[in-house]
Amino acid sequence: MTVADAWNGPLGLHWADHPERYNAMLAEFDAPLFDVAAIGSAERVLDIGCGSGLTTRMAARRAPQGRVTGVDISAPLLERARPRRVC
């Protein structure tokens, strides 16, 4: 099984079914990440490995006149993220 197979199969489905659990697990990294990133209101941001999109949405709130894009190898996680888009 490849990494892509795992993230588009059981592993990705599990993370997509439990976004709150995994967002909480990674939450301690949010403040340091955004402190260092210093995203301005018109920034362009690429979130690689965006998962269910929480960090992408947080970045979008910091860049309301910019553009923020999230990409991920996992189709199940992207499907979870799409309805929560910030427009």
Secondary structure by P-SEA (a helix, b strand, c coil): ccaaaaaacaaaaaaaacaaaaaaaaccaaaaaaaaaccccbbbbbbccccccaaaaaaaaacccbbbbbbcccaaaaaaacccccc
